[in-house]
Amino acid sequence: MGARYQYHANNALGACLISLMMLGETLVAHRVHPNPLSPIVWSVLGSVAVGSLIANRWLSTRALRAGV
């Protein structure tokens, strides 16, 4: 059971890193081509990054308790 939690924790960490990378790309793209909807995109990507990081920490803790 613990390996399953660790698998999902790794997926959550991957989602966090991908959303952070996309957030960086949109920040750079906003300098070149400003868009009034950019703050909405940034808030969504930031929320996904924070949520994924919280899920990663929670699932990693569950995996350790289950004995991985």
HUFENZI-V338224 format. One record per residue. RES is the residue in one small letter. OMEGA is omega as a letter, one per 20 degrees, with the letter a starting at -180 (999 if undefined). NEAR is the number of other C-alpha atoms within 12 Angstrom. Layout:
res=RES omega=OMEGA near=NEAR
res=RES omega=OMEGA near=NEAR
This chain:
res=m omega=a near=15
res=g omega=r near=18
res=a omega=r near=19
res=r omega=r near=18
res=y omega=a near=25
res=q omega=r near=26
res=y omega=r near=20
res=h omega=r near=25
res=a omega=r near=28
res=n omega=r near=23
res=n omega=r near=21
res=a omega=r near=27
res=l omega=r near=27
res=g omega=r near=20
res=a omega=r near=26
res=c omega=a near=27
res=l omega=r near=23
res=i omega=r near=21
res=s omega=r near=27
res=l omega=r near=27
res=m omega=r near=19
res=m omega=r near=22
res=l omega=r near=26
res=g omega=r near=20
res=e omega=a near=19
res=t omega=r near=26
res=l omega=r near=23
res=v omega=a near=16
res=a omega=a near=16
res=h omega=r near=18
res=r omega=a near=13
res=v omega=a near=10
res=h omega=a near=13
res=p omega=a near=13
res=n omega=a near=16
res=p omega=r near=11
res=l omega=a near=14
res=s omega=r near=22
res=p omega=r near=16
res=i omega=r near=14
res=v omega=r near=23
res=w omega=a near=26
res=s omega=r near=20
res=v omega=a near=19
res=l omega=r near=27
res=g omega=r near=27
res=s omega=r near=19
res=v omega=a near=27
res=a omega=a near=27
res=v omega=r near=22
res=g omega=r near=23
res=s omega=r near=28
res=l omega=r near=27
res=i omega=r near=19
res=a omega=r near=27
res=n omega=a near=28
res=r omega=a near=23
res=w omega=a near=21
res=l omega=r near=28
res=s omega=r near=28
res=t omega=r near=20
res=r omega=r near=22
res=a omega=r near=23
res=l omega=r near=18
res=r omega=a near=15
res=a omega=r near=15
res=g omega=r near=14
res=v omega=999 near=16
